[in-house]
Amino acid sequence: MSMVAKNDGDKDGDRIMANADLEIIKNLSHAAGNLYDGAVDDKGEPLKMGLKRDDLLSTNRKYIDGGKVSFAGDTIKVTYEAEIRLSDVYKDGINGFQNDMNNMIQNLVKQLKKNYRLVAGKSVSLTPVEDEAAVRVDYVSRTRTMVVAYRHYKIGGLSEVLAATGAEVNKREMTDAYRKFLEQGGFGKKRPKNDTRPKNV
């Protein structure tokens, strides 16, 4: 997926908007860098992120869970990963497990916003795109599973940004110079007289 900003014809304005957008993305990336296990605040205290590993000693982690982010256009994808007992997946039913995953991701988003405020000195708006998180449960053993849950959030404060899919890129008008260049290709056309390559090439 490529990311393009709409051009209003004001190059200086576009550059200012692009720099502002880049600053927000950079600050979010920096904030996400503090989601790792063992991250500390400015006082050297371990960050409490609302994850299940928070209640365990750092030297005796028997519960594996954590978060990460990725960007696509004007959205950020927040992912929660955990190794969970199979009995815990079914303990409160499907709806209960779904709510648990929603809460875990929301805790990550809350910490991400808090980290962003420390990095940038201001807040950032992250609005959920889907109604709930997408959840995938993978088999590890008869008693354990690996769970991956994610949810997309629209990043506030960005200029108008389009996440261009391949189909959208193909719909764009090409310049006359590029069209002329493509028309010079040999596909479906007779070869020139000086082309000595074999016919099956």
Biotite code that builds the C-alpha atoms (Angstrom):
import biotite.structure as struc

atoms = struc.array([
    struc.Atom([0.000, 0.000, 0.000], chain_id="A", res_id=1, res_name="MET", atom_name="CA", element="C"),
    struc.Atom([1.371, 3.409, -0.898], chain_id="A", res_id=2, res_name="SER", atom_name="CA", element="C"),
    struc.Atom([0.605, 6.664, 0.835], chain_id="A", res_id=3, res_name="MET", atom_name="CA", element="C"),
    struc.Atom([-0.041, 9.876, -1.088], chain_id="A", res_id=4, res_name="VAL", atom_name="CA", element="C"),
    struc.Atom([-1.216, 13.312, -0.016], chain_id="A", res_id=5, res_name="ALA", atom_name="CA", element="C"),
    struc.Atom([-3.690, 15.281, -2.096], chain_id="A", res_id=6, res_name="LYS", atom_name="CA", element="C"),
    struc.Atom([-2.071, 18.138, -3.983], chain_id="A", res_id=7, res_name="ASN", atom_name="CA", element="C"),
    struc.Atom([-3.946, 21.448, -3.894], chain_id="A", res_id=8, res_name="ASP", atom_name="CA", element="C"),
    struc.Atom([-1.360, 23.167, -6.042], chain_id="A", res_id=9, res_name="GLY", atom_name="CA", element="C"),
    struc.Atom([0.271, 24.874, -3.027], chain_id="A", res_id=10, res_name="ASP", atom_name="CA", element="C"),
    struc.Atom([3.694, 23.259, -2.829], chain_id="A", res_id=11, res_name="LYS", atom_name="CA", element="C"),
    struc.Atom([4.748, 25.143, 0.313], chain_id="A", res_id=12, res_name="ASP", atom_name="CA", element="C"),
    struc.Atom([1.475, 24.229, 2.010], chain_id="A", res_id=13, res_name="GLY", atom_name="CA", element="C"),
    struc.Atom([1.868, 20.589, 0.972], chain_id="A", res_id=14, res_name="ASP", atom_name="CA", element="C"),
    struc.Atom([5.416, 20.512, 2.362], chain_id="A", res_id=15, res_name="ARG", atom_name="CA", element="C"),
    struc.Atom([4.276, 22.000, 5.684], chain_id="A", res_id=16, res_name="ILE", atom_name="CA", element="C"),
    struc.Atom([1.437, 19.467, 5.939], chain_id="A", res_id=17, res_name="MET", atom_name="CA", element="C"),
    struc.Atom([3.762, 16.610, 4.997], chain_id="A", res_id=18, res_name="ALA", atom_name="CA", element="C"),
    struc.Atom([6.264, 17.652, 7.686], chain_id="A", res_id=19, res_name="ASN", atom_name="CA", element="C"),
    struc.Atom([3.479, 17.900, 10.286], chain_id="A", res_id=20, res_name="ALA", atom_name="CA", element="C"),
    struc.Atom([2.172, 14.465, 9.296], chain_id="A", res_id=21, res_name="ASP", atom_name="CA", element="C"),
    struc.Atom([5.674, 12.999, 9.463], chain_id="A", res_id=22, res_name="LEU", atom_name="CA", element="C"),
    struc.Atom([6.150, 14.483, 12.937], chain_id="A", res_id=23, res_name="GLU", atom_name="CA", element="C"),
    struc.Atom([2.956, 12.799, 14.202], chain_id="A", res_id=24, res_name="ILE", atom_name="CA", element="C"),
    struc.Atom([3.973, 9.426, 12.705], chain_id="A", res_id=25, res_name="ILE", atom_name="CA", element="C"),
    struc.Atom([7.505, 9.720, 14.126], chain_id="A", res_id=26, res_name="LYS", atom_name="CA", element="C"),
    struc.Atom([6.168, 10.573, 17.588], chain_id="A", res_id=27, res_name="ASN", atom_name="CA", element="C"),
    struc.Atom([3.722, 7.643, 17.447], chain_id="A", res_id=28, res_name="LEU", atom_name="CA", element="C"),
    struc.Atom([6.566, 5.327, 16.424], chain_id="A", res_id=29, res_name="SER", atom_name="CA", element="C"),
    struc.Atom([8.666, 6.639, 19.309], chain_id="A", res_id=30, res_name="HIS", atom_name="CA", element="C"),
    struc.Atom([5.738, 6.157, 21.705], chain_id="A", res_id=31, res_name="ALA", atom_name="CA", element="C"),
    struc.Atom([5.225, 2.601, 20.434], chain_id="A", res_id=32, res_name="ALA", atom_name="CA", element="C"),
    struc.Atom([8.886, 1.893, 21.144], chain_id="A", res_id=33, res_name="GLY", atom_name="CA", element="C"),
    struc.Atom([8.074, 2.006, 24.859], chain_id="A", res_id=34, res_name="ASN", atom_name="CA", element="C"),
    struc.Atom([5.538, -0.834, 24.700], chain_id="A", res_id=35, res_name="LEU", atom_name="CA", element="C"),
    struc.Atom([8.240, -3.481, 25.168], chain_id="A", res_id=36, res_name="TYR", atom_name="CA", element="C"),
    struc.Atom([8.465, -5.654, 28.255], chain_id="A", res_id=37, res_name="ASP", atom_name="CA", element="C"),
    struc.Atom([10.746, -3.941, 30.749], chain_id="A", res_id=38, res_name="GLY", atom_name="CA", element="C"),
    struc.Atom([10.057, -0.349, 29.633], chain_id="A", res_id=39, res_name="ALA", atom_name="CA", element="C"),
    struc.Atom([10.357, 2.219, 32.426], chain_id="A", res_id=40, res_name="VAL", atom_name="CA", element="C"),
    struc.Atom([9.035, 5.736, 32.972], chain_id="A", res_id=41, res_name="ASP", atom_name="CA", element="C"),
    struc.Atom([11.122, 8.868, 33.575], chain_id="A", res_id=42, res_name="ASP", atom_name="CA", element="C"),
    struc.Atom([11.485, 7.881, 37.253], chain_id="A", res_id=43, res_name="LYS", atom_name="CA", element="C"),
    struc.Atom([12.838, 4.428, 36.379], chain_id="A", res_id=44, res_name="GLY", atom_name="CA", element="C"),
    struc.Atom([9.643, 2.656, 37.439], chain_id="A", res_id=45, res_name="GLU", atom_name="CA", element="C"),
    struc.Atom([8.290, -0.196, 35.236], chain_id="A", res_id=46, res_name="PRO", atom_name="CA", element="C"),
    struc.Atom([5.446, 0.942, 32.990], chain_id="A", res_id=47, res_name="LEU", atom_name="CA", element="C"),
    struc.Atom([2.079, -0.594, 33.877], chain_id="A", res_id=48, res_name="LYS", atom_name="CA", element="C"),
    struc.Atom([0.248, -1.103, 30.593], chain_id="A", res_id=49, res_name="MET", atom_name="CA", element="C"),
    struc.Atom([-2.756, -3.100, 31.756], chain_id="A", res_id=50, res_name="GLY", atom_name="CA", element="C"),
    struc.Atom([-1.284, -6.295, 30.316], chain_id="A", res_id=51, res_name="LEU", atom_name="CA", element="C"),
    struc.Atom([-1.315, -9.612, 32.138], chain_id="A", res_id=52, res_name="LYS", atom_name="CA", element="C"),
    struc.Atom([2.489, -9.688, 32.385], chain_id="A", res_id=53, res_name="ARG", atom_name="CA", element="C"),
    struc.Atom([2.413, -6.563, 34.601], chain_id="A", res_id=54, res_name="ASP", atom_name="CA", element="C"),
    struc.Atom([1.620, -8.568, 37.735], chain_id="A", res_id=55, res_name="ASP", atom_name="CA", element="C"),
    struc.Atom([4.555, -10.952, 37.273], chain_id="A", res_id=56, res_name="LEU", atom_name="CA", element="C"),
    struc.Atom([8.159, -10.483, 38.314], chain_id="A", res_id=57, res_name="LEU", atom_name="CA", element="C"),
    struc.Atom([10.375, -9.453, 35.396], chain_id="A", res_id=58, res_name="SER", atom_name="CA", element="C"),
    struc.Atom([12.744, -12.286, 36.333], chain_id="A", res_id=59, res_name="THR", atom_name="CA", element="C"),
    struc.Atom([9.996, -14.924, 36.244], chain_id="A", res_id=60, res_name="ASN", atom_name="CA", element="C"),
    struc.Atom([7.772, -14.247, 33.242], chain_id="A", res_id=61, res_name="ARG", atom_name="CA", element="C"),
    struc.Atom([5.502, -17.244, 32.800], chain_id="A", res_id=62, res_name="LYS", atom_name="CA", element="C"),
    struc.Atom([2.920, -15.274, 30.831], chain_id="A", res_id=63, res_name="TYR", atom_name="CA", element="C"),
    struc.Atom([3.883, -14.028, 27.414], chain_id="A", res_id=64, res_name="ILE", atom_name="CA", element="C"),
    struc.Atom([1.947, -11.035, 26.097], chain_id="A", res_id=65, res_name="ASP", atom_name="CA", element="C"),
    struc.Atom([2.807, -7.784, 24.387], chain_id="A", res_id=66, res_name="GLY", atom_name="CA", element="C"),
    struc.Atom([1.871, -5.284, 21.720], chain_id="A", res_id=67, res_name="GLY", atom_name="CA", element="C"),
    struc.Atom([3.157, -3.712, 18.529], chain_id="A", res_id=68, res_name="LYS", atom_name="CA", element="C"),
    struc.Atom([1.960, -1.217, 15.915], chain_id="A", res_id=69, res_name="VAL", atom_name="CA", element="C"),
    struc.Atom([2.136, -0.694, 12.158], chain_id="A", res_id=70, res_name="SER", atom_name="CA", element="C"),
    struc.Atom([0.977, 2.134, 9.897], chain_id="A", res_id=71, res_name="PHE", atom_name="CA", element="C"),
    struc.Atom([-1.169, 2.181, 6.754], chain_id="A", res_id=72, res_name="ALA", atom_name="CA", element="C"),
    struc.Atom([-2.184, 5.537, 5.285], chain_id="A", res_id=73, res_name="GLY", atom_name="CA", element="C"),
    struc.Atom([-3.944, 7.549, 7.984], chain_id="A", res_id=74, res_name="ASP", atom_name="CA", element="C"),
    struc.Atom([-4.483, 4.559, 10.290], chain_id="A", res_id=75, res_name="THR", atom_name="CA", element="C"),
    struc.Atom([-2.424, 2.750, 12.894], chain_id="A", res_id=76, res_name="ILE", atom_name="CA", element="C"),
    struc.Atom([-2.833, -0.993, 13.478], chain_id="A", res_id=77, res_name="LYS", atom_name="CA", element="C"),
    struc.Atom([-2.474, -1.951, 17.137], chain_id="A", res_id=78, res_name="VAL", atom_name="CA", element="C"),
    struc.Atom([-1.724, -5.656, 17.662], chain_id="A", res_id=79, res_name="THR", atom_name="CA", element="C"),
    struc.Atom([-1.849, -7.679, 20.876], chain_id="A", res_id=80, res_name="TYR", atom_name="CA", element="C"),
    struc.Atom([-0.108, -11.075, 21.030], chain_id="A", res_id=81, res_name="GLU", atom_name="CA", element="C"),
    struc.Atom([-0.261, -13.574, 23.878], chain_id="A", res_id=82, res_name="ALA", atom_name="CA", element="C"),
    struc.Atom([0.306, -17.214, 24.697], chain_id="A", res_id=83, res_name="GLU", atom_name="CA", element="C"),
    struc.Atom([-2.922, -18.271, 26.437], chain_id="A", res_id=84, res_name="ILE", atom_name="CA", element="C"),
    struc.Atom([-4.127, -21.518, 27.976], chain_id="A", res_id=85, res_name="ARG", atom_name="CA", element="C"),
    struc.Atom([-6.854, -23.169, 25.917], chain_id="A", res_id=86, res_name="LEU", atom_name="CA", element="C"),
    struc.Atom([-9.068, -23.345, 29.019], chain_id="A", res_id=87, res_name="SER", atom_name="CA", element="C"),
    struc.Atom([-8.843, -19.531, 29.368], chain_id="A", res_id=88, res_name="ASP", atom_name="CA", element="C"),
    struc.Atom([-10.001, -19.078, 25.778], chain_id="A", res_id=89, res_name="VAL", atom_name="CA", element="C"),
    struc.Atom([-13.245, -20.938, 26.529], chain_id="A", res_id=90, res_name="TYR", atom_name="CA", element="C"),
    struc.Atom([-13.612, -19.943, 30.211], chain_id="A", res_id=91, res_name="LYS", atom_name="CA", element="C"),
    struc.Atom([-16.022, -17.009, 29.681], chain_id="A", res_id=92, res_name="ASP", atom_name="CA", element="C"),
    struc.Atom([-17.347, -18.055, 26.284], chain_id="A", res_id=93, res_name="GLY", atom_name="CA", element="C"),
    struc.Atom([-16.571, -16.538, 22.909], chain_id="A", res_id=94, res_name="ILE", atom_name="CA", element="C"),
    struc.Atom([-18.069, -13.138, 23.778], chain_id="A", res_id=95, res_name="ASN", atom_name="CA", element="C"),
    struc.Atom([-16.136, -12.985, 27.043], chain_id="A", res_id=96, res_name="GLY", atom_name="CA", element="C"),
    struc.Atom([-12.864, -13.797, 25.287], chain_id="A", res_id=97, res_name="PHE", atom_name="CA", element="C"),
    struc.Atom([-13.602, -11.213, 22.575], chain_id="A", res_id=98, res_name="GLN", atom_name="CA", element="C"),
    struc.Atom([-14.217, -8.561, 25.239], chain_id="A", res_id=99, res_name="ASN", atom_name="CA", element="C"),
    struc.Atom([-10.963, -9.531, 26.945], chain_id="A", res_id=100, res_name="ASP", atom_name="CA", element="C"),
    struc.Atom([-9.023, -9.031, 23.703], chain_id="A", res_id=101, res_name="MET", atom_name="CA", element="C"),
    struc.Atom([-10.782, -5.698, 23.088], chain_id="A", res_id=102, res_name="ASN", atom_name="CA", element="C"),
    struc.Atom([-9.744, -4.585, 26.573], chain_id="A", res_id=103, res_name="ASN", atom_name="CA", element="C"),
    struc.Atom([-6.129, -5.663, 26.075], chain_id="A", res_id=104, res_name="MET", atom_name="CA", element="C"),
    struc.Atom([-5.849, -3.647, 22.864], chain_id="A", res_id=105, res_name="ILE", atom_name="CA", element="C"),
    struc.Atom([-7.562, -0.665, 24.474], chain_id="A", res_id=106, res_name="GLN", atom_name="CA", element="C"),
    struc.Atom([-5.015, -0.834, 27.309], chain_id="A", res_id=107, res_name="ASN", atom_name="CA", element="C"),
    struc.Atom([-2.220, -0.730, 24.711], chain_id="A", res_id=108, res_name="LEU", atom_name="CA", element="C"),
    struc.Atom([-3.846, 2.264, 23.009], chain_id="A", res_id=109, res_name="VAL", atom_name="CA", element="C"),
    struc.Atom([-4.172, 4.045, 26.357], chain_id="A", res_id=110, res_name="LYS", atom_name="CA", element="C"),
    struc.Atom([-0.473, 3.494, 27.061], chain_id="A", res_id=111, res_name="GLN", atom_name="CA", element="C"),
    struc.Atom([0.423, 4.534, 23.510], chain_id="A", res_id=112, res_name="LEU", atom_name="CA", element="C"),
    struc.Atom([-1.413, 7.847, 23.996], chain_id="A", res_id=113, res_name="LYS", atom_name="CA", element="C"),
    struc.Atom([0.296, 8.353, 27.350], chain_id="A", res_id=114, res_name="LYS", atom_name="CA", element="C"),
    struc.Atom([3.718, 7.686, 25.807], chain_id="A", res_id=115, res_name="ASN", atom_name="CA", element="C"),
    struc.Atom([2.884, 10.043, 22.932], chain_id="A", res_id=116, res_name="TYR", atom_name="CA", element="C"),
    struc.Atom([2.045, 12.833, 25.370], chain_id="A", res_id=117, res_name="ARG", atom_name="CA", element="C"),
    struc.Atom([5.444, 12.380, 27.040], chain_id="A", res_id=118, res_name="LEU", atom_name="CA", element="C"),
    struc.Atom([7.268, 12.376, 23.698], chain_id="A", res_id=119, res_name="VAL", atom_name="CA", element="C"),
    struc.Atom([5.408, 15.155, 21.871], chain_id="A", res_id=120, res_name="ALA", atom_name="CA", element="C"),
    struc.Atom([4.159, 17.261, 24.759], chain_id="A", res_id=121, res_name="GLY", atom_name="CA", element="C"),
    struc.Atom([0.607, 17.054, 23.436], chain_id="A", res_id=122, res_name="LYS", atom_name="CA", element="C"),
    struc.Atom([-2.108, 14.459, 22.948], chain_id="A", res_id=123, res_name="SER", atom_name="CA", element="C"),
    struc.Atom([-3.076, 12.468, 19.853], chain_id="A", res_id=124, res_name="VAL", atom_name="CA", element="C"),
    struc.Atom([-6.503, 11.231, 18.815], chain_id="A", res_id=125, res_name="SER", atom_name="CA", element="C"),
    struc.Atom([-6.870, 7.543, 17.884], chain_id="A", res_id=126, res_name="LEU", atom_name="CA", element="C"),
    struc.Atom([-10.398, 6.604, 16.784], chain_id="A", res_id=127, res_name="THR", atom_name="CA", element="C"),
    struc.Atom([-11.250, 2.908, 16.281], chain_id="A", res_id=128, res_name="PRO", atom_name="CA", element="C"),
    struc.Atom([-12.199, 1.982, 12.713], chain_id="A", res_id=129, res_name="VAL", atom_name="CA", element="C"),
    struc.Atom([-13.812, -1.417, 13.435], chain_id="A", res_id=130, res_name="GLU", atom_name="CA", element="C"),
    struc.Atom([-16.471, -2.172, 16.056], chain_id="A", res_id=131, res_name="ASP", atom_name="CA", element="C"),
    struc.Atom([-14.198, -4.705, 17.747], chain_id="A", res_id=132, res_name="GLU", atom_name="CA", element="C"),
    struc.Atom([-10.817, -6.360, 17.420], chain_id="A", res_id=133, res_name="ALA", atom_name="CA", element="C"),
    struc.Atom([-10.104, -9.131, 14.917], chain_id="A", res_id=134, res_name="ALA", atom_name="CA", element="C"),
    struc.Atom([-8.876, -12.204, 16.829], chain_id="A", res_id=135, res_name="VAL", atom_name="CA", element="C"),
    struc.Atom([-6.975, -15.279, 15.631], chain_id="A", res_id=136, res_name="ARG", atom_name="CA", element="C"),
    struc.Atom([-6.266, -18.257, 17.897], chain_id="A", res_id=137, res_name="VAL", atom_name="CA", element="C"),
    struc.Atom([-3.530, -20.674, 16.755], chain_id="A", res_id=138, res_name="ASP", atom_name="CA", element="C"),
    struc.Atom([-2.907, -24.153, 18.158], chain_id="A", res_id=139, res_name="TYR", atom_name="CA", element="C"),
    struc.Atom([0.347, -24.625, 20.094], chain_id="A", res_id=140, res_name="VAL", atom_name="CA", element="C"),
    struc.Atom([-0.380, -27.720, 22.173], chain_id="A", res_id=141, res_name="SER", atom_name="CA", element="C"),
    struc.Atom([-3.332, -29.467, 23.802], chain_id="A", res_id=142, res_name="ARG", atom_name="CA", element="C"),
    struc.Atom([-3.276, -26.927, 26.587], chain_id="A", res_id=143, res_name="THR", atom_name="CA", element="C"),
    struc.Atom([-1.839, -23.735, 25.055], chain_id="A", res_id=144, res_name="ARG", atom_name="CA", element="C"),
    struc.Atom([-2.660, -21.403, 22.176], chain_id="A", res_id=145, res_name="THR", atom_name="CA", element="C"),
    struc.Atom([-1.059, -18.361, 20.566], chain_id="A", res_id=146, res_name="MET", atom_name="CA", element="C"),
    struc.Atom([-3.519, -15.484, 20.196], chain_id="A", res_id=147, res_name="VAL", atom_name="CA", element="C"),
    struc.Atom([-3.106, -12.512, 17.868], chain_id="A", res_id=148, res_name="VAL", atom_name="CA", element="C"),
    struc.Atom([-5.671, -9.709, 18.047], chain_id="A", res_id=149, res_name="ALA", atom_name="CA", element="C"),
    struc.Atom([-5.567, -6.383, 16.206], chain_id="A", res_id=150, res_name="TYR", atom_name="CA", element="C"),
    struc.Atom([-7.634, -3.279, 15.610], chain_id="A", res_id=151, res_name="ARG", atom_name="CA", element="C"),
    struc.Atom([-7.170, -0.267, 13.312], chain_id="A", res_id=152, res_name="HIS", atom_name="CA", element="C"),
    struc.Atom([-7.389, 3.311, 14.586], chain_id="A", res_id=153, res_name="TYR", atom_name="CA", element="C"),
    struc.Atom([-7.683, 6.501, 12.560], chain_id="A", res_id=154, res_name="LYS", atom_name="CA", element="C"),
    struc.Atom([-4.932, 8.949, 13.500], chain_id="A", res_id=155, res_name="ILE", atom_name="CA", element="C"),
    struc.Atom([-6.250, 12.427, 14.272], chain_id="A", res_id=156, res_name="GLY", atom_name="CA", element="C"),
    struc.Atom([-4.434, 15.588, 13.221], chain_id="A", res_id=157, res_name="GLY", atom_name="CA", element="C"),
    struc.Atom([-3.159, 14.323, 9.868], chain_id="A", res_id=158, res_name="LEU", atom_name="CA", element="C"),
    struc.Atom([-3.781, 16.219, 6.649], chain_id="A", res_id=159, res_name="SER", atom_name="CA", element="C"),
    struc.Atom([-5.982, 14.525, 4.088], chain_id="A", res_id=160, res_name="GLU", atom_name="CA", element="C"),
    struc.Atom([-4.114, 11.310, 3.298], chain_id="A", res_id=161, res_name="VAL", atom_name="CA", element="C"),
    struc.Atom([-5.166, 8.533, 0.968], chain_id="A", res_id=162, res_name="LEU", atom_name="CA", element="C"),
    struc.Atom([-4.143, 4.916, 1.389], chain_id="A", res_id=163, res_name="ALA", atom_name="CA", element="C"),
    struc.Atom([-3.911, 3.988, -2.276], chain_id="A", res_id=164, res_name="ALA", atom_name="CA", element="C"),
    struc.Atom([-4.623, 0.378, -3.187], chain_id="A", res_id=165, res_name="THR", atom_name="CA", element="C"),
    struc.Atom([-3.330, -1.159, -6.384], chain_id="A", res_id=166, res_name="GLY", atom_name="CA", element="C"),
    struc.Atom([-6.736, -0.727, -8.044], chain_id="A", res_id=167, res_name="ALA", atom_name="CA", element="C"),
    struc.Atom([-6.804, 2.971, -7.133], chain_id="A", res_id=168, res_name="GLU", atom_name="CA", element="C"),
    struc.Atom([-3.296, 3.476, -8.493], chain_id="A", res_id=169, res_name="VAL", atom_name="CA", element="C"),
    struc.Atom([-4.303, 1.848, -11.793], chain_id="A", res_id=170, res_name="ASN", atom_name="CA", element="C"),
    struc.Atom([-7.287, 4.203, -12.094], chain_id="A", res_id=171, res_name="LYS", atom_name="CA", element="C"),
    struc.Atom([-5.107, 7.305, -11.989], chain_id="A", res_id=172, res_name="ARG", atom_name="CA", element="C"),
    struc.Atom([-4.518, 9.137, -15.224], chain_id="A", res_id=173, res_name="GLU", atom_name="CA", element="C"),
    struc.Atom([-1.058, 8.671, -16.658], chain_id="A", res_id=174, res_name="MET", atom_name="CA", element="C"),
    struc.Atom([0.845, 11.498, -18.270], chain_id="A", res_id=175, res_name="THR", atom_name="CA", element="C"),
    struc.Atom([1.050, 11.728, -22.070], chain_id="A", res_id=176, res_name="ASP", atom_name="CA", element="C"),
    struc.Atom([4.828, 11.226, -21.918], chain_id="A", res_id=177, res_name="ALA", atom_name="CA", element="C"),
    struc.Atom([4.484, 7.992, -19.957], chain_id="A", res_id=178, res_name="TYR", atom_name="CA", element="C"),
    struc.Atom([1.691, 6.736, -22.231], chain_id="A", res_id=179, res_name="ARG", atom_name="CA", element="C"),
    struc.Atom([3.888, 7.442, -25.278], chain_id="A", res_id=180, res_name="LYS", atom_name="CA", element="C"),
    struc.Atom([6.738, 5.527, -23.619], chain_id="A", res_id=181, res_name="PHE", atom_name="CA", element="C"),
    struc.Atom([4.478, 2.501, -23.045], chain_id="A", res_id=182, res_name="LEU", atom_name="CA", element="C"),
    struc.Atom([3.187, 2.624, -26.610], chain_id="A", res_id=183, res_name="GLU", atom_name="CA", element="C"),
    struc.Atom([6.741, 2.167, -27.863], chain_id="A", res_id=184, res_name="GLN", atom_name="CA", element="C"),
    struc.Atom([6.774, -1.343, -26.412], chain_id="A", res_id=185, res_name="GLY", atom_name="CA", element="C"),
    struc.Atom([6.729, -4.343, -28.752], chain_id="A", res_id=186, res_name="GLY", atom_name="CA", element="C"),
    struc.Atom([3.808, -6.258, -27.238], chain_id="A", res_id=187, res_name="PHE", atom_name="CA", element="C"),
    struc.Atom([1.350, -7.212, -29.988], chain_id="A", res_id=188, res_name="GLY", atom_name="CA", element="C"),
    struc.Atom([3.226, -5.185, -32.604], chain_id="A", res_id=189, res_name="LYS", atom_name="CA", element="C"),
    struc.Atom([5.342, -6.090, -35.605], chain_id="A", res_id=190, res_name="LYS", atom_name="CA", element="C"),
    struc.Atom([9.051, -6.238, -34.989], chain_id="A", res_id=191, res_name="ARG", atom_name="CA", element="C"),
    struc.Atom([11.330, -3.723, -36.702], chain_id="A", res_id=192, res_name="PRO", atom_name="CA", element="C"),
    struc.Atom([13.370, -4.928, -39.689], chain_id="A", res_id=193, res_name="LYS", atom_name="CA", element="C"),
    struc.Atom([16.647, -4.803, -37.773], chain_id="A", res_id=194, res_name="ASN", atom_name="CA", element="C"),
    struc.Atom([15.339, -7.153, -34.993], chain_id="A", res_id=195, res_name="ASP", atom_name="CA", element="C"),
    struc.Atom([17.371, -10.350, -35.526], chain_id="A", res_id=196, res_name="THR", atom_name="CA", element="C"),
    struc.Atom([16.106, -12.239, -32.447], chain_id="A", res_id=197, res_name="ARG", atom_name="CA", element="C"),
    struc.Atom([14.485, -15.679, -32.966], chain_id="A", res_id=198, res_name="PRO", atom_name="CA", element="C"),
    struc.Atom([10.713, -15.509, -33.504], chain_id="A", res_id=199, res_name="LYS", atom_name="CA", element="C"),
    struc.Atom([9.943, -17.419, -30.298], chain_id="A", res_id=200, res_name="ASN", atom_name="CA", element="C"),
    struc.Atom([11.702, -14.805, -28.101], chain_id="A", res_id=201, res_name="VAL", atom_name="CA", element="C"),
])
